[in-house]
Amino acid sequence: MKKLLLLGGSRYLLPAIKAAHELGVYVITCDYLPHNYAHQFADEYHNVSIIDKEAVLKLAQKLNIDGIMSYATDPGVATAAYVAEKMHLPGNNPYESVAILQNKGRFRQFLREHGFNVPKMKVFRDWKEVESLLGEIEYPTIVKPTDSAGSKGVRRVDREEELKSAVSYALNHSIGHECIIEQFIEKVGFSTDTDSFSVDGKLVFFSLNDQWFDEKAANEYTPAAYCWPSTMPTKFQKELQDEIQRLLSLLHMGTSIYNIETRLGRDGKVYIMEVSPRAGGNRLAEMLRYATGQDIIRASVQGALGLPIDSLTMPEYHGHWGIAILHSEREGFFKDILYNDILKDKIVEQDVWVKPGDKVEPFTGANESLGTLVLHCLTHNDLVDTLNNLNNLVRIELDL
């Protein structure tokens, strides 16, 4: 029986654990939080921090694993690549390439050096460094930790007096205490997000969706919903596909799932904002299984273990699909979720992660999600109307 080490323990790991078990694989999880949700579904758990590369390597060697993944867990992605490289495990994503992808500052620099469209940006480690360059910063600008995911620590800044608190916020959410300040790219249409897949460096499955945001949320840059297929014009989708393939080739990437964020700017240019060799949070790969009938979750497990990968092709979408990220705009104790009758025939799946009495925090990042709502509509317009009216169609009831 092959052994797969999965880094992390959030509920986002459940599809990978299920896929591995269906393939007859023994699943081991590890992180520093023994009560994390997914551990109870693994065959074995070890209390080892996933950002400690050497400790995870030691554990992996002791367990004699056959593969390692940080499936939808951003902090473990570089560690997984490090261990795989040291132990000559399948996947073949070079550690140095993954380290570039996982650091927003290094990634932007790599894009610039190789002729990709990239926003202007600088990397900072403290406010003094920022203060010395205040005259060079153009507004609006966006401030982000270099090494966090799920929109944690991200703020848009429209004037200089807002900058110091945004920098402090970003640095506090950075493992390496580092942030970037970059040009805010005004978009055309929607920001786009995707889970995609490569085999031996060839992009065999490339998808795009449209991201939706809740302007009333505590962090309005945390995606609150997604829909498939994307409304981005086909010629720009093809340009992004070609540019992402060029990126994967330059980095000598192997067999992997990727979470990719992109944007079409008002300047008519397409931008690759993020590429991380892991599944996205918010169940994106599961949604692609609904929308296209293709299973890149199972392919991820197969690739990590060196098993033959089920055939994947460029996606065709079967209908109009959306996922709403259930969240609260305020603090309180969870009571109930009420759905308008209009949603009755559109809900395919409800997955609520909180119980009555659980503490609920405002929606500052994906880690404050309360669950998900999978939607299917007969027309694109119906789906758009539904997503536009989610705040009126779904009510989170709290005890304050």
C-alpha positions in Angstrom: 0.0 0.0 0.0 1.4 3.4 -1.0 1.7 6.0 1.7 0.8 9.7 1.1 1.8 12.5 3.5 -0.6 15.4 3.4 0.5 18.7 5.0 -2.1 20.6 7.0 -5.4 19.6 8.5 -8.1 21.9 7.3 -11.4 20.6 5.9 -10.2 21.6 2.4 -8.0 18.4 2.6 -11.1 16.1 2.7 -11.4 15.6 -1.1 -7.7 14.7 -1.4 -8.1 12.2 1.5 -11.2 10.7 -0.1 -9.5 10.4 -3.5 -6.4 8.8 -1.9 -8.5 6.2 0.0 -10.4 5.4 -3.2 -7.1 4.6 -4.8 -6.2 2.3 -1.9 -3.6 4.7 -0.5 -2.6 5.0 3.2 -3.0 8.7 4.2 -0.9 10.5 6.8 -1.5 14.1 7.9 0.7 16.4 9.8 0.7 19.9 11.3 1.0 21.5 14.7 -2.7 21.5 15.4 -3.8 18.0 16.5 -7.5 19.0 16.6 -7.6 20.2 13.0 -10.7 18.9 11.3 -9.2 16.7 8.6 -6.9 14.6 10.9 -9.8 12.4 12.0 -10.2 11.2 8.4 -6.6 10.3 7.9 -5.1 6.9 8.8 -2.3 8.5 10.9 -1.4 11.9 12.2 1.9 13.5 13.4 2.3 16.7 15.3 5.0 18.5 13.1 4.9 22.0 11.9 4.5 22.1 8.1 6.7 25.2 7.7 9.6 23.4 9.3 11.1 21.8 6.2 13.7 19.7 8.0 11.3 18.4 10.6 8.9 17.3 7.8 11.7 15.8 5.8 12.8 13.8 8.9 9.3 12.6 9.4 8.8 11.6 5.8 12.1 9.7 5.8 11.1 7.9 9.0 7.7 7.0 7.5 9.2 6.0 4.1 6.4 7.8 2.3 5.8 7.4 -1.5 4.4 10.9 -2.1 3.8 14.3 -0.4 1.2 17.0 -1.1 0.2 20.3 0.4 -3.1 20.0 -1.3 -5.0 23.2 -0.5 -2.6 24.4 2.3 -0.5 27.3 1.2 2.1 27.4 4.0 3.2 23.8 3.3 3.7 24.1 -0.5 7.4 24.9 -0.4 8.0 22.3 2.3 6.3 19.6 0.1 8.5 20.5 -2.8 11.6 20.5 -0.6 10.8 17.0 0.8 9.9 15.6 -2.7 13.2 16.9 -4.1 15.3 15.5 -1.3 13.6 12.1 -1.4 13.3 12.0 -5.2 9.5 11.6 -4.9 7.1 12.0 -7.9 5.8 15.4 -9.0 9.0 16.9 -10.2 8.3 20.5 -9.2 11.8 22.0 -8.5 12.0 23.4 -5.0 13.7 26.6 -6.1 10.9 27.2 -8.7 8.2 26.6 -6.0 10.0 29.0 -3.7 9.8 31.7 -6.4 6.1 31.1 -6.9 5.4 31.1 -3.2 6.9 34.5 -2.6 5.0 37.4 -4.2 8.1 39.6 -4.3 10.4 37.0 -6.0 7.5 36.0 -8.3 6.9 39.5 -9.5 10.6 40.0 -10.1 10.8 36.7 -12.1 7.8 37.8 -14.2 9.5 41.1 -14.9 12.8 39.5 -15.9 11.1 37.2 -18.4 8.9 39.8 -20.1 5.5 39.0 -18.6 3.0 41.8 -17.8 3.5 42.7 -14.2 2.4 45.6 -12.0 5.0 48.0 -10.5 6.0 46.8 -7.0 8.6 47.0 -4.3 9.3 44.6 -1.3 9.5 46.0 2.3 10.4 44.6 5.7 9.4 47.5 7.9 7.8 50.9 7.9 11.2 52.8 7.8 11.9 51.2 4.4 8.5 52.4 3.1 8.9 55.8 4.6 12.1 56.5 2.7 10.3 55.9 -0.6 6.9 57.5 0.1 7.4 59.9 -2.8 7.6 57.0 -5.3 4.4 55.3 -4.4 1.4 55.9 -6.7 -2.2 55.6 -5.5 -4.3 53.6 -5.5 -1.9 50.8 -4.4 -2.4 47.4 -2.9 -0.4 46.1 0.1 0.1 42.4 0.6 2.2 40.0 2.7 4.7 38.2 0.4 3.9 34.8 1.8 0.2 34.5 2.7 -2.9 33.2 0.9 -6.7 33.5 1.2 -6.5 37.4 0.9 -5.2 37.5 4.5 -3.4 40.8 5.3 -4.4 42.5 2.0 -5.5 46.1 1.8 -6.1 48.6 -0.9 -4.7 52.1 -0.1 -6.0 55.2 -1.8 -4.1 57.9 0.1 -0.8 58.2 2.0 -2.3 58.5 5.4 -3.8 55.0 5.1 -0.5 53.4 4.2 1.2 52.8 7.5 -1.6 50.8 9.0 -1.9 48.7 5.8 1.8 47.9 5.9 1.6 47.0 9.6 -1.5 44.8 8.8 0.3 43.0 6.0 3.6 42.5 8.0 1.6 41.0 10.8 0.1 38.4 8.4 3.5 37.5 6.9 5.5 34.4 8.1 8.7 36.1 6.9 7.6 39.6 8.1 7.7 41.0 4.5 5.2 42.7 2.3 4.9 44.2 -1.2 3.4 47.5 -2.2 2.3 47.2 -5.8 0.4 49.1 -8.4 -3.4 48.5 -8.2 -4.5 47.1 -11.6 -7.9 48.4 -12.5 -9.7 45.5 -14.0 -12.1 45.0 -16.9 -14.9 42.7 -15.9 -14.1 40.3 -13.1 -11.0 39.1 -11.4 -10.4 35.5 -12.4 -9.3 32.5 -10.5 -8.6 28.9 -11.6 -7.5 25.5 -10.6 -5.5 24.0 -13.4 -3.3 20.9 -14.0 0.0 20.1 -15.8 1.5 16.7 -16.7 5.3 16.8 -17.0 5.1 20.5 -17.3 2.4 20.6 -20.0 -0.8 22.4 -19.1 -3.4 19.8 -19.9 -6.4 21.4 -18.0 -6.8 25.1 -17.8 -9.9 26.8 -16.4 -11.0 30.3 -15.5 -13.9 31.5 -13.4 -15.3 34.9 -12.3 -14.7 36.0 -8.7 -17.4 37.9 -6.8 -16.7 40.1 -3.8 -18.9 41.3 -0.9 -18.3 45.0 -0.6 -19.9 44.9 2.9 -17.4 42.3 4.2 -14.6 43.2 6.6 -12.1 42.5 3.8 -13.7 43.3 0.5 -10.8 41.6 -1.4 -11.7 38.2 -0.1 -13.6 36.3 -2.7 -17.2 35.7 -1.6 -18.4 33.7 -4.6 -17.2 32.2 -7.9 -18.9 31.2 -11.1 -18.1 29.0 -14.2 -17.5 29.5 -17.0 -15.7 32.8 -17.0 -17.0 35.8 -18.9 -13.5 36.9 -19.9 -13.2 37.2 -23.7 -11.9 34.0 -25.3 -8.8 35.7 -26.8 -7.6 36.9 -23.4 -8.2 33.5 -21.9 -6.1 31.9 -24.6 -3.4 34.5 -24.1 -3.3 33.7 -20.4 -3.2 30.0 -21.1 -0.2 30.5 -23.4 1.6 32.8 -20.9 1.0 30.3 -18.0 2.4 27.5 -20.1 5.4 29.7 -20.8 5.8 30.3 -17.1 5.6 26.6 -16.2 8.2 25.8 -18.9 10.6 28.5 -17.7 10.3 27.1 -14.1 10.7 23.4 -15.3 7.5 22.5 -13.4 6.3 18.8 -13.5 3.0 17.1 -12.7 0.9 19.3 -10.4 -2.4 21.0 -9.7 -2.2 24.9 -9.6 -4.3 27.6 -8.1 -3.9 30.6 -10.4 -5.2 34.2 -10.1 -5.4 36.4 -13.2 -6.7 39.8 -14.2 -7.5 41.7 -17.4 -6.5 45.3 -16.9 -8.1 48.4 -18.3 -4.8 48.8 -20.2 -5.8 45.8 -22.3 -3.1 43.6 -20.8 -3.6 40.3 -19.0 -1.8 39.8 -15.7 -0.8 36.6 -13.9 -1.3 37.6 -10.3 -0.6 34.3 -8.5 0.4 30.8 -9.4 0.7 28.3 -6.5 1.3 24.5 -7.1 -1.6 23.5 -4.8 -5.4 23.3 -5.0 -7.2 26.5 -4.3 -9.3 26.9 -1.2 -13.0 27.4 -1.4 -13.4 24.0 -3.0 -12.5 25.2 -6.5 -11.3 21.7 -7.8 -14.6 20.2 -6.5 -16.5 22.8 -8.4 -14.6 21.9 -11.6 -15.7 18.3 -11.1 -19.3 19.5 -11.0 -18.9 21.9 -13.9 -16.7 19.9 -16.3 -16.9 16.3 -15.1 -13.1 16.1 -14.8 -11.4 15.2 -11.6 -8.1 17.0 -11.0 -8.2 16.1 -7.3 -7.8 12.4 -8.1 -5.2 13.4 -10.7 -3.3 15.3 -8.0 -3.0 12.3 -5.8 -2.0 10.1 -8.7 0.7 12.6 -9.7 2.1 12.9 -6.2 2.5 9.1 -6.0 3.7 8.5 -9.6 0.6 6.6 -10.5 -0.9 6.7 -14.0 -3.0 9.8 -14.3 -6.6 9.6 -15.6 -6.9 11.4 -19.0 -7.5 15.1 -18.7 -8.5 17.5 -21.5 -9.2 21.2 -21.8 -12.6 21.7 -20.0 -16.0 22.0 -21.5 -18.6 23.4 -19.1 -21.9 21.6 -18.4 -24.2 24.4 -17.5 -23.7 27.4 -15.2 -22.2 26.8 -11.8 -21.5 28.9 -8.8 -20.2 28.6 -5.3 -21.1 31.0 -2.5 -18.7 31.3 0.5 -21.0 31.6 3.5 -19.7 34.3 5.8 -20.7 36.9 8.4 -20.2 40.6 8.2 -20.0 40.9 12.0 -18.9 39.2 15.1 -21.3 37.0 17.1 -22.4 33.5 17.9 -23.8 31.3 15.2 -27.5 30.7 15.3 -28.8 29.6 11.9 -28.7 30.2 8.1 -31.9 31.1 6.3 -32.3 30.7 2.5 -34.9 32.5 0.4 -37.3 30.2 -1.5 -35.9 31.6 -4.8 -32.7 29.5 -4.1 -34.6 26.2 -3.5 -34.2 24.8 -7.0 -30.7 26.2 -7.5 -28.9 24.7 -4.5 -27.0 21.5 -5.3 -25.2 21.2 -2.1 -25.0 23.0 1.3 -21.9 22.5 3.5 -22.1 24.4 6.8 -19.0 24.2 9.0 -20.3 25.8 12.2 -22.8 24.7 14.8 -25.2 26.8 16.9 -23.3 28.6 19.6 -20.0 28.7 17.7 -18.1 32.0 17.7 -18.2 33.7 14.4 -15.8 36.4 13.2 -16.2 39.0 10.4 -15.1 37.9 7.0 -11.5 39.1 6.8 -10.1 36.1 5.0 -11.0 32.6 3.7 -10.2 31.2 7.2 -13.4 33.0 8.5 -15.7 31.1 6.1 -18.8 29.5 7.6 -19.3 27.0 4.8 -20.2 26.8 1.1 -23.3 26.8 -1.1 -23.0 25.0 -4.5 -25.4 26.5 -7.1 -26.5 25.5 -10.5 -28.6 27.7 -12.9 -30.0 27.1 -16.3 -28.7 30.4 -17.7 -25.8 32.7 -17.1 -28.1 35.6 -16.4 -30.0 33.7 -13.8 -26.7 32.8 -12.1 -25.5 36.4 -12.2 -28.7 37.6 -10.7 -28.5 35.1 -7.9 -24.9 35.9 -7.1 -25.6 39.7 -7.2 -28.4 39.2 -4.7 -26.8 36.7 -2.3 -26.9 39.2 0.6 -30.7 39.3 0.2 -31.1 35.6 -0.5 -29.0 34.2 2.3 -29.2 35.5 5.9 -26.7 34.5 8.6 -28.5 34.7 12.0 -26.3 35.4 15.0 -26.7 35.9 18.7 -24.7 39.0 19.7 
